């Protein structure tokens, strides 16, 4: 092997090592806001699922795995544009649900916002109750949030028209 080919091999090896070192990302902790500040966190609404009849809801407001998610929710694809269930990548995201008890009132649950206050992640949902129906429903909504916030304490807030904010852990 000549000196120039050894040099080229050495340079290529260094470049490969440098590439691998920069490609491996460490899991970063979220930047915590200063005391009294509120930081808004991006989220994605997860759509086109239903709550399974045999679902046992966890006391934790976080779902961190596909297996845990599948024990509670089933896919409910509908025809038309946007009818596919929202895909959740549990390696990069976790899900926060708000599942209400079965009711015969028309009820909608809508994800509003996610905020980081100190080291607590607050997930706020709007709950709207309508007219009585001849059948029952299990109202719920789902938020997918970046996995870097998964280690934080999560608190779910319900905001209902004309009512105080209800908070659960």
N, C-alpha and C positions, 0 to 999 in steps of 0.2 A: 504494500500500500504506500503510495507516495505521500509526501508531506501535504500537498494541496488537497488530496482526497481525505486525509485525516482531519485537516482543518475544516473542510466542508461538512464532514460527518459531525465534528465537534460543535460547529455552529448550529447545525440542524437539531442536534440533541439538546443544546441549550434553549433553542427556540421552542422545542416541544415541551420542555420542562417549564419554561416561562408561561406558555399557553395553558398548560394544565394547572399551574398555580393560580392563574387569574381566572380560569373557568370554574374552579371549585369555589362556590359561594358559601360563606358561613351564614348560618341562620341568625339574622340580626334581630335584636330586641327592638321593639317599636320605640321611637323617641317619645318619652313621657313629657306631657305638657307641664309647664310651671304650675305651682299650686294656685288654684283659683281659675286657671285657664281651661278652656274646652277645645279639644282638637277633633275635627270631623274626620271620620274614617270612611273610606270608600267601601261599598258593599254591592252585591248583585242580588236582585230578587230571583228566587228559585220558583219556577212556575211549572204547572201541569203535573202535579202529583196529587195523591189523595192519602188520607190517614187510614191505615189498615184497621179493620174491625178488631183484630186480635192484638193490636199494638199496646205495649206496656210502656208508658211514658216514663222517662228517667227523671230523677230529681234535678239533674244537672241541665242547665239550659244550653249545653254545647253538644253537638254531634260531630265527632272527629274521625269517623271511619265509615266506609261504604257499608260494611256489615251492620253497624249500628243504625245507619240511615234506612237500610232495607227492612229492618225489623219494625220500623214505624211507618214508613211511607212506601207507596207503590206508584209506578208510573201511570199517568193518565193522558196519553197522547190524544190530541183532537185534530180534526181535519183543518186544513187551511194553513196560511202563513203563520209561523210562530207556534204551531201546534205540538212540536216536539217538546218533551220534558227538558228543562234546563240541565245541562251536564254540570256535575260538580266534581272537581279534581281534588280529592281529599289529601293529596300530597301537598297541595298549594293552598287549600281552603279548608275551612270548617263551617258548619251550618248552625245557625241559631233559629229555632222554631218558636212560634207562639201558637199553641194548640189550645183552643177553647173547648169547653164541654159541649156535648151534643145539645142542639136547641131546635125548636120549631119556628124560630124567628129568622127572617132573612138577615144574615149577619156577614159583614165583610171585614177582613183583617188586611191591612195594608202596611208594609214596611215604610217607615218614615225616614229614620236616620240612625246612624251609629256614631257615638261620640266617645272619646277617651277623656276621662276626667280623673286625673291622678293616675292610679294604676288599675282603674275599673273601666271596663268597656260597657257602655249603656246602649242597648238596642231598643229603639222606640217604635212601636206599632200603633196605628190608628185603628180603633174598633168602632164600626158603625152598625147599629142595630136597626132593622127595618120592621116591616109588617109580619104578622103571624102567617105561617105557611101550613099547608096540609101534610107536610113531610118534615123530617128532621135532617139537619146537616151538622157536620163537625167543622166549624170554621177554623182556619189556620193560615199562617203565612210563614215563609222561610226566607232567611237571609244567608248568603254565602259571603264570608269575610276572609281576608288574607290570613293565612296560617300563622304568620308571625305574631298575631294577637292571641293565639290559642291558649297560651299559658296564663293569660290574665283572668281575673275574676270577671264574669259576665253577669250583668243584671238586665232583666227584661222589663220594659215599661209599656204599659197600655195607656193610650190616650183616647178616651171616649168622649163624645160630644156631650157637653154639659156636666161632665164628671171630673173629679180630681184625677191626677195621674196615679195609676196603680203600679207598684213596683214589686217584682219578684226576683228571687236569687236563682 
